[in-house]
Amino acid sequence: MKTIAYKLTLFFQLLSLFSFAQQNAGLKTLLNKNKEFIFPQTPEKISAVLGVKAVFYEDANDDAYAKWLTKSGLELYCNLREDKTITEMFFIVADDQPIEVAGLPFNLVMNKTSPQESMLKFSKYKIRKEKLGEGSLYPRGLKLYFKKSDRFITLLFDSKNLLKCLSITKELIDSSVN
């Protein structure tokens, strides 16, 4: 009986180590000293820093995009300008990925940062809040957004109030766009 209890205890300790492990996004030199993403970028530089190849694709409007799936489980994607430079970026973690991913712009942590923490962190900006509907990417979630210099920062939270998506864009993107 003691052997079974010992094995179960060991199993649950190992399980907790892996389920609460925090990964680093590995953005390193893509962030400035204020932990802000540096624009413009190129797909080649992002691939070199992340250590993964970019996947290039086009949407229904023939607009070019690139995406990277990092070892941490974080996905980065962006549209490409005609000269193949990047001026906007989206950071997202799959809804079924319980892993926390640190090292993001503004020191945010996917699957950990809450709306309350974000409101405090960005309190000097005019933060707007919007409840997400059932048809959105994160039903019953929350959208926080604000303008910081020439960029819009948008944070999307799921129904558990965990950060799932960060976007840094030149224009504000409507919530109905997934």
Phi, psi and omega in degrees: 000320180294327180295318179295316179297320179295315180296319178296317178299313179298317179301312183290329176293316177295318179300317180293327177298317183279328183282338180248011180292142180252128179264158175254137183294337178074030182281340176029258187284002176275353179249145176275186184295338177269010180064033176255143180293135182270126175242153351283163178231172174236153177302324181296317180292317180297317178299318180295317181291317182281338181075023177225151179281148176282146172254122181260140180204170177236148177271186182297338179266011182064023174279137183276139179225160173225148176217154180227132173251112185277166178296336181282348183100355178279138175248132174249139173212157184200162172270153180252134175285173181302326179274011178069019175269162183244126180238000178217155180211145176239136178239127184216149174236139182300144182298331181270006179261107182279002185287140175274134181239113180262180178081020180274167173307146179064018181060030177281157179231118177297142180065018177219312182300134181256165176300323180296315177299318181294319179299320178291314183299320185251027186297338180281354176257158179280089184279133175250147184238139180217128177284136180270138183275179182297331182272004183274175179300324179234084182306136181062019177269198184219143176242126171246138178210152180199165179256132178233111189052243184260016183234150172260130177255124180236129178243128177247131181242145178279185183292347177266008181063038176248136180297128180240336185210138174231130175232144177235108188228164177277333180234153177285130181262132181295145181297335182286347178274121179271000000 
